[in-house]
Amino acid sequence: MDKPTQDFIATDVRVDQGMVHLNLSDGSQHAFPIHYYVRLEGATASQLSQVKLRVGGRALRWDELDEDIWVGDAVCQNYPKQKVSAVAESSQSYGKSVD
């Protein structure tokens, strides 16, 4: 995927009710669900609250979770690829006839 052409800079970040909320230097706001990132999804509220802005507001960092997220990727919705199951139906339906 192409890199964002605009430089997105966060001035504030907070985590609340399963969402990461960003205030950007242009006055806009952006939020995304923590479940888009495996390391964030399993974290405690205390761990999630320890997020820091890095690289002049261009990155988010959770030291304890060893997670880094580029603000530009989050704003442009360039989230990590999720594992996709190759099975189109549940294994419980195998062997059953379809009328």
KOLVEXTOR-987586 format. One line per field, with one value per atom (N, C-alpha, C, O, CB): atom name; x, y, z. Coordinates in Angstrom, 1 decimal, always signed. Atoms other than C-alpha are relative to their C-alpha. Glycine has a CB too. Layout:
N
a: (CA,...) .
x: (X,...) .
y: (Y,...) .
z: (Z,...) .
This chain:
99
a: (N,CA,C,O,CB,N,CA,C,O,CB,N,CA,C,O,CB,N,CA,C,O,CB,N,CA,C,O,CB,N,CA,C,O,CB,N,CA,C,O,CB,N,CA,C,O,CB,N,CA,C,O,CB,N,CA,C,O,CB,N,CA,C,O,CB,N,CA,C,O,CB,N,CA,C,O,CB,N,CA,C,O,CB,N,CA,C,O,CB,N,CA,C,O,CB,N,CA,C,O,CB,N,CA,C,O,CB,N,CA,C,O,CB,N,CA,C,O,CB,N,CA,C,O,CB,N,CA,C,O,CB,N,CA,C,O,CB,N,CA,C,O,CB,N,CA,C,O,CB,N,CA,C,O,CB,N,CA,C,O,CB,N,CA,C,O,CB,N,CA,C,O,CB,N,CA,C,O,CB,N,CA,C,O,CB,N,CA,C,O,CB,N,CA,C,O,CB,N,CA,C,O,CB,N,CA,C,O,CB,N,CA,C,O,CB,N,CA,C,O,CB,N,CA,C,O,CB,N,CA,C,O,CB,N,CA,C,O,CB,N,CA,C,O,CB,N,CA,C,O,CB,N,CA,C,O,CB,N,CA,C,O,CB,N,CA,C,O,CB,N,CA,C,O,CB,N,CA,C,O,CB,N,CA,C,O,CB,N,CA,C,O,CB,N,CA,C,O,CB,N,CA,C,O,CB,N,CA,C,O,CB,N,CA,C,O,CB,N,CA,C,O,CB,N,CA,C,O,CB,N,CA,C,O,CB,N,CA,C,O,CB,N,CA,C,O,CB,N,CA,C,O,CB,N,CA,C,O,CB,N,CA,C,O,CB,N,CA,C,O,CB,N,CA,C,O,CB,N,CA,C,O,CB,N,CA,C,O,CB,N,CA,C,O,CB,N,CA,C,O,CB,N,CA,C,O,CB,N,CA,C,O,CB,N,CA,C,O,CB,N,CA,C,O,CB,N,CA,C,O,CB,N,CA,C,O,CB,N,CA,C,O,CB,N,CA,C,O,CB,N,CA,C,O,CB,N,CA,C,O,CB,N,CA,C,O,CB,N,CA,C,O,CB,N,CA,C,O,CB,N,CA,C,O,CB,N,CA,C,O,CB,N,CA,C,O,CB,N,CA,C,O,CB,N,CA,C,O,CB,N,CA,C,O,CB,N,CA,C,O,CB,N,CA,C,O,CB,N,CA,C,O,CB,N,CA,C,O,CB,N,CA,C,O,CB,N,CA,C,O,CB,N,CA,C,O,CB,N,CA,C,O,CB,N,CA,C,O,CB,N,CA,C,O,CB,N,CA,C,O,CB,N,CA,C,O,CB,N,CA,C,O,CB) .
x: (+0.8,+0.0,+0.9,+2.0,-0.9,-0.8,+1.2,+0.0,-0.9,-0.6,-0.1,+2.4,-0.9,-1.0,+1.5,+0.8,+0.2,+0.8,+2.0,-0.6,-0.8,+1.2,-0.1,+0.8,-0.6,+0.1,-0.1,+0.7,+0.7,-1.5,-0.7,+1.9,-1.0,-1.4,+1.2,+1.0,-0.6,+0.8,+1.6,-0.9,-0.7,+0.6,-1.1,-2.0,+0.9,+0.9,-1.2,+0.5,+1.7,-0.2,-0.3,-1.3,-0.4,+0.0,-0.6,+0.5,-3.1,-0.6,-1.1,-1.2,+0.6,-4.1,-0.5,+0.0,+1.1,+0.6,-6.3,-0.7,-1.1,-1.0,+0.7,-7.8,-1.2,-1.1,+0.9,+1.2,-11.4,-1.0,-1.3,-0.6,+1.0,-14.0,+0.3,-0.5,-1.3,-0.4,-12.1,+0.4,+0.5,-1.1,-0.3,-11.2,+1.2,+1.4,-1.2,-1.1,-8.0,-0.5,-0.9,+1.3,+0.5,-8.9,+1.3,+2.1,-0.9,-1.1,-6.5,-0.5,-1.5,+0.8,+0.3,-6.6,+1.2,+2.4,-0.1,-1.0,-4.6,+0.3,-0.5,-0.4,-0.5,-2.6,-0.8,-0.8,+1.4,+0.8,-5.0,-1.4,-2.3,-0.2,+1.3,-7.9,-1.0,-2.0,-0.6,+0.9,-9.5,+0.2,+1.2,+0.2,-0.1,-10.1,-0.2,-0.8,-1.1,+0.1,-9.8,+0.0,+0.6,+1.2,+0.0,-10.6,+0.0,-0.6,-1.3,+0.0,-10.1,-0.1,+0.4,+1.2,+0.2,-11.0,+1.3,+2.1,-1.0,-1.3,-8.2,+0.0,+1.1,+0.1,+0.0,-9.3,+0.7,+0.9,-1.4,-0.7,-7.6,+1.5,+2.2,-0.1,-1.4,-4.3,+0.1,-0.4,+0.8,+0.0,-3.7,+0.6,+0.1,+0.8,-0.7,-1.3,-0.9,-0.8,+1.3,+0.8,-3.8,-1.3,-1.8,-0.4,+1.2,-6.8,+0.0,-1.0,-0.4,-0.1,-5.6,+0.6,+0.8,+0.9,-0.6,-4.2,-1.1,-2.3,+0.7,+0.8,-5.6,-0.2,+0.5,+0.6,+0.3,-7.1,+1.2,+1.6,-1.2,-1.2,-4.0,+1.1,+1.8,+0.5,-1.0,-1.7,-0.3,+0.6,+0.2,+0.4,-3.7,+0.2,+0.5,-1.4,-0.1,-3.6,+1.4,+1.6,-0.6,-1.4,+0.2,+0.5,+1.7,+0.8,-0.4,+0.3,+0.7,+0.4,-1.3,-0.8,+2.8,+0.1,+0.1,+1.4,-0.3,+3.2,+1.5,+2.2,-0.6,-1.4,+6.5,+0.2,-0.7,+0.6,-0.4,+8.4,-0.8,-1.4,-0.3,+0.7,+6.9,-1.5,-2.0,+0.6,+1.4,+3.4,-0.4,-1.6,-0.7,+0.3,+3.6,-0.1,-0.5,+1.2,+0.1,+3.6,-0.5,-0.4,+1.4,+0.5,+1.9,+0.9,+1.3,-1.5,-0.9,+4.0,-0.6,-0.9,+1.4,+0.3,+3.0,+1.2,+1.4,-1.3,-1.3,+6.3,-0.3,+0.3,+0.8,+0.3,+4.9,-0.6,-0.3,-1.0,+0.6,+3.0,+0.8,+0.5,-1.4,-0.9,+5.8,-0.8,-0.6,+0.8,+0.8,+3.4,+0.2,+0.3,-1.6,-0.2,+4.0,-1.0,-1.2,+1.5,+1.0,+1.4,+0.3,+0.4,-1.5,-0.1,+2.0,-1.3,-2.3,+0.6,+1.2,-0.6,-0.6,-1.8,+0.2,+0.5,-0.8,-0.7,-1.6,+1.2,+0.7,-1.6,-1.3,-2.3,+0.9,+1.3,-4.4,-1.0,-2.1,+0.2,+0.9,-5.9,-0.4,-1.6,+0.7,+0.3,-5.7,-0.6,-0.8,+1.3,+0.6,-7.1,+0.9,+0.3,-1.4,-0.9,-4.0,+0.3,+1.4,+1.3,-0.1,-4.6,+0.7,+0.7,-1.4,-0.7,-2.7,-1.0,-2.2,+0.6,+0.8,-4.0,-0.5,+0.4,+0.7,+0.6,-6.3,+0.1,+0.0,-1.4,+0.0,-6.0,-1.4,-2.4,+0.5,+1.3,-8.7,-0.1,+0.8,-0.2,+0.2,-10.0,-0.3,-1.1,-1.2,+0.3,-10.0,-1.2,-1.7,+1.2,+1.2,-13.0,-1.3,-1.4,-0.1,+1.2,-16.3,-1.2,-2.1,-0.3,+1.1,-18.5,+0.5,+1.7,-1.0,-0.5,-18.3,+0.2,-0.5,-1.0,-0.2,-17.0,-1.2,-1.3,+1.3,+1.2,-20.3,-0.9,-1.7,-0.7,+0.9,-22.0,+0.6,-0.1,-0.2,-0.6,-19.6,-0.7,-1.0,+1.5,+0.6,-21.2,-1.5,-2.2,+0.5,+1.4,-24.7,-0.5,+0.1,-0.5,+0.5,-26.8,-0.9,-1.5,-0.9,+0.8,-28.4,-1.2,-1.0,+0.8,+1.2,-32.0,-0.3,-1.3,-1.2) .
y: (-1.2,+0.0,+1.2,+1.3,+0.0,-1.2,+3.5,+0.7,+0.6,+1.0,-0.8,+5.7,+1.2,+1.8,+0.4,-1.2,+8.6,+1.2,+1.3,+0.3,-1.2,+11.8,+1.1,+2.0,+0.5,-1.0,+14.0,-0.5,-1.7,+0.3,+0.3,+14.1,+0.2,+1.3,+0.9,+0.0,+13.2,+0.0,-0.8,-1.2,-0.1,+14.4,+0.1,+0.9,+1.3,+0.0,+13.6,+0.9,+1.0,-1.5,-0.8,+16.1,-0.5,-0.1,+1.4,+0.7,+13.9,-1.4,-1.6,+0.9,+1.3,+10.3,-0.5,-0.3,-1.0,+0.6,+8.4,-1.3,-1.4,+0.9,+1.3,+4.9,+0.0,+0.2,-1.2,+0.0,+4.6,-0.9,-0.8,+1.4,+0.9,+1.9,-0.8,-0.8,+0.7,+0.8,-0.2,+0.8,+0.2,-0.9,-0.8,+2.7,+0.8,+1.3,+0.9,-1.0,+4.7,+1.3,+1.3,-0.6,-1.3,+8.4,+0.9,+1.0,+0.6,-0.9,+10.8,+1.4,+1.5,-0.5,-1.4,+14.6,+0.3,+0.1,+1.0,-0.3,+15.7,+1.5,+2.4,-0.5,-1.4,+18.9,+0.9,+2.1,+0.1,-0.8,+20.1,+0.3,+0.9,-0.7,-0.2,+20.1,-1.1,-1.1,+1.3,+1.1,+16.9,-1.1,-1.1,-0.6,+1.1,+13.8,-1.3,-1.4,+0.1,+1.3,+10.1,-1.0,-0.8,-0.3,+1.1,+6.9,-1.3,-1.4,+0.2,+1.4,+3.2,-1.0,-0.7,-0.2,+1.1,+0.0,-0.7,-0.9,-1.0,+0.7,-1.7,-1.4,-1.9,-0.1,+1.4,-5.1,-0.1,-1.2,-0.5,+0.0,-4.1,-0.5,-0.8,+1.3,+0.3,-4.8,-1.1,-0.9,+1.3,+1.2,-8.2,+0.3,-0.1,-1.1,-0.3,-6.8,+0.9,+0.8,+0.6,-0.9,-4.2,-0.7,-0.4,+1.2,+0.7,-6.5,-0.7,-0.8,-0.9,+0.8,-8.7,+0.8,+0.2,-1.1,-0.8,-5.8,+0.5,+0.5,+1.2,-0.6,-4.5,+1.5,+2.1,-0.3,-1.5,-1.0,+0.8,+1.8,+0.3,-0.7,-0.1,+0.0,+1.1,-0.7,+0.1,-1.3,+1.0,+1.7,-1.4,-0.8,+0.5,+1.5,+2.3,-0.3,-1.4,+3.8,+0.5,+1.7,+0.2,-0.4,+3.8,+0.4,+0.3,-1.1,-0.3,+4.9,+1.4,+2.3,+0.1,-1.2,+7.6,+0.4,-0.4,-0.2,-0.5,+9.8,+0.1,+0.5,+1.5,+0.0,+9.4,+0.6,+0.9,-1.5,-0.5,+10.7,+1.2,+1.4,-1.1,-1.3,+14.2,-0.2,+0.7,+0.6,+0.2,+12.9,-0.9,-1.0,+1.3,+0.8,+10.6,-1.4,-2.2,+0.2,+1.4,+7.4,-0.2,+0.7,-0.8,+0.4,+5.7,-1.1,-2.0,-0.4,+1.1,+3.5,-0.4,+0.4,+0.6,+0.6,+1.1,-0.9,-1.9,-0.9,+0.6,+0.1,-1.4,-2.4,+0.8,+1.2,-2.7,-1.1,-2.3,+0.1,+0.9,-4.2,-0.2,-1.1,+0.5,+0.0,-3.7,+0.2,-0.5,-1.3,-0.3,-2.1,+1.4,+2.3,-0.2,-1.3,+0.8,+0.1,-0.8,+0.2,-0.3,+2.3,+1.4,+2.3,-0.1,-1.3,+5.0,+0.7,+0.1,-0.2,-0.8,+7.7,+0.1,-0.1,+1.4,+0.0,+8.0,-1.2,-1.2,+0.3,+1.3,+4.3,-0.1,-0.5,-1.1,+0.0,+4.6,+0.9,+0.5,+0.4,-1.0,+7.7,-0.5,-0.3,+1.4,+0.5,+6.1,-1.4,-2.0,+0.1,+1.3,+2.9,-1.1,-2.1,-0.1,+1.0,+0.9,-0.9,-0.9,+0.6,+0.9,-1.7,-1.3,-1.6,-0.3,+1.3,-5.0,-0.9,-0.9,-0.6,+1.0,-7.8,-1.0,-1.5,-0.7,+1.0,-10.1,-1.4,-1.5,+0.3,+1.4,-13.9,-0.3,+0.0,-1.0,+0.3,-15.1,-1.6,-2.2,+0.6,+1.5,-18.7,-0.4,+0.3,-0.4,+0.5,-20.7,-0.9,-1.3,-0.8,+0.8,-22.6,+0.8,+1.8,-0.8,-0.8,-21.3,-0.4,+0.4,-0.1,+0.4,-23.2,-0.8,-1.2,-1.0,+0.7,-24.8,-1.4,-2.0,+0.3,+1.5,-28.3,-0.8,-2.0,-0.4,+0.8,-29.3,-0.3,-1.3,+0.9,+0.3,-29.1,-1.0,-1.5,+1.3,+1.0,-31.6,-1.3,-1.7,-0.2,+1.3,-34.9,+0.1,-1.0,-0.7,-0.2,-33.5,+0.2,+0.9,+1.1,-0.2,-33.7,+1.3,+1.7,-1.2,-1.2,-30.6,-0.3,-0.9,+1.1,+0.4,-31.0,+1.0,+0.8,+0.0) .
z: (+0.0,+0.0,+0.0,+0.6,+1.2,+0.1,-0.7,+1.4,+2.2,-1.0,-1.3,+2.2,-0.2,-1.3,+0.3,+0.1,+3.1,-0.5,-0.1,+1.4,+0.5,+1.3,+1.1,+1.1,-1.3,-1.0,+4.2,+1.3,+1.6,+0.3,-1.2,+7.4,+1.2,+1.6,+0.2,-1.1,+10.2,+1.3,+1.6,+0.0,-1.3,+13.6,+1.1,+1.1,+0.0,-1.1,+16.8,+1.1,+1.4,+0.6,-1.1,+19.6,+1.3,+2.4,-0.2,-1.2,+22.1,-0.4,-1.5,+0.7,+0.2,+22.5,+1.3,+2.4,-0.6,-1.2,+24.9,-0.5,-1.6,+0.8,+0.3,+25.1,+0.9,+2.1,+0.2,-0.8,+26.2,-0.6,-1.8,+0.1,+0.4,+26.0,-1.3,-2.2,-0.2,+1.2,+23.4,-1.2,-2.3,-0.3,+1.1,+21.2,+0.3,+1.5,-0.4,-0.1,+20.6,-0.6,-1.8,-0.7,+0.5,+20.2,-0.2,+0.7,+1.0,+0.3,+18.5,-0.3,-1.0,-1.2,+0.4,+18.3,-0.9,-0.5,+1.2,+0.9,+15.3,-0.1,+0.3,-1.4,+0.0,+14.7,-0.9,-0.7,-0.4,+0.9,+12.0,+0.7,+0.0,-1.3,-0.7,+14.6,-0.1,+0.5,-0.4,+0.2,+13.4,+1.1,+1.8,-1.4,-0.9,+15.4,-0.7,-1.8,+1.2,+0.6,+14.6,+1.1,+2.2,-1.0,-1.0,+16.5,-0.7,-1.8,+0.9,+0.6,+15.8,+1.2,+2.3,-0.8,-1.0,+17.7,+0.3,-0.6,-0.4,-0.4,+19.7,-0.6,-0.8,+1.5,+0.5,+18.3,-1.4,-1.8,+0.0,+1.3,+15.0,+0.2,-0.7,-0.7,-0.4,+16.8,+1.1,+2.2,+0.4,-0.9,+18.4,+1.4,+2.4,-0.6,-1.3,+21.1,+0.9,+2.1,-0.2,-0.7,+22.1,+0.5,+1.6,-0.8,-0.3,+22.1,+1.3,+2.0,-1.2,-1.2,+24.9,+1.2,+2.2,-0.3,-1.0,+27.0,+1.1,+0.8,-0.6,-1.0,+30.3,-0.2,-1.0,+1.4,+0.1,+30.7,+0.5,-0.1,+0.8,-0.5,+32.7,-1.0,-1.2,+1.3,+1.0,+30.0,-1.2,-1.7,-0.6,+1.1,+27.3,+0.3,-0.6,-0.4,-0.4,+29.2,+0.0,+0.0,+1.4,+0.0,+29.0,-1.4,-1.6,+0.7,+1.4,+25.4,+0.0,+0.8,-0.9,+0.1,+24.5,-1.5,-2.4,+0.5,+1.4,+21.4,-0.2,+0.7,-0.2,+0.4,+19.7,-1.4,-2.1,+0.1,+1.3,+16.6,-0.3,-1.4,-1.1,+0.2,+17.0,-0.2,-0.9,-1.2,+0.1,+17.3,-1.2,-1.5,-0.1,+1.2,+14.2,+0.3,-0.5,-1.0,-0.3,+16.1,+1.4,+2.3,-0.1,-1.3,+19.1,+0.5,-0.3,+0.0,-0.6,+21.5,+1.3,+2.2,+0.1,-1.3,+24.2,+0.3,-0.2,-0.1,-0.4,+25.8,+0.5,+0.1,+1.0,-0.7,+28.0,-1.0,-0.9,+1.1,+1.0,+25.0,-1.2,-2.0,-0.4,+1.2,+22.5,-1.3,-2.2,+0.0,+1.2,+20.1,-0.5,+0.4,+0.3,+0.7,+17.7,-1.1,-1.9,-0.5,+1.1,+15.4,-0.6,+0.1,+0.5,+0.7,+12.8,+0.0,-0.4,-1.4,+0.0,+13.2,-1.4,-1.6,+0.5,+1.4,+9.4,-0.5,-1.2,-0.9,+0.4,+9.0,+0.7,+0.0,+0.5,-0.7,+11.6,-0.7,-0.9,+1.5,+0.6,+10.0,-1.4,-1.8,-0.1,+1.4,+6.5,+0.0,-1.1,-0.8,-0.2,+7.9,-0.6,-1.2,-0.6,+0.4,+6.9,+1.2,+1.8,-0.6,-1.2,+9.7,-0.4,-1.6,+0.6,+0.3,+10.0,-0.6,-0.3,+1.3,+0.6,+7.9,+1.1,+1.9,-1.1,-0.9,+9.9,-0.7,-1.9,+0.4,+0.5,+9.6,-0.5,+0.1,+1.0,+0.6,+7.3,-0.1,-0.6,-1.4,+0.0,+7.7,-1.4,-2.2,+0.9,+1.3,+4.5,+0.0,-1.1,-0.5,-0.1,+5.7,-0.2,+0.5,+1.3,+0.3,+4.2,+0.9,+1.0,-1.4,-0.9,+6.6,+1.2,+1.2,-0.8,-1.2,+10.0,-0.2,-1.1,+1.2,+0.1,+10.4,+0.4,+0.1,+0.8,-0.4,+12.0,-1.1,-1.1,+1.1,+1.1,+8.7,-1.0,-1.9,-0.8,+0.9,+7.0,+0.2,+1.4,+0.3,+0.0,+6.2,+0.1,+0.0,+1.2,+0.0,+6.4,-1.4,-2.2,+1.0,+1.3,+3.3,+0.0,+0.9,-0.4,+0.2,+1.9,-0.8,-1.9,-0.7,+0.8,+0.8,-1.1,-1.8,+1.0) .
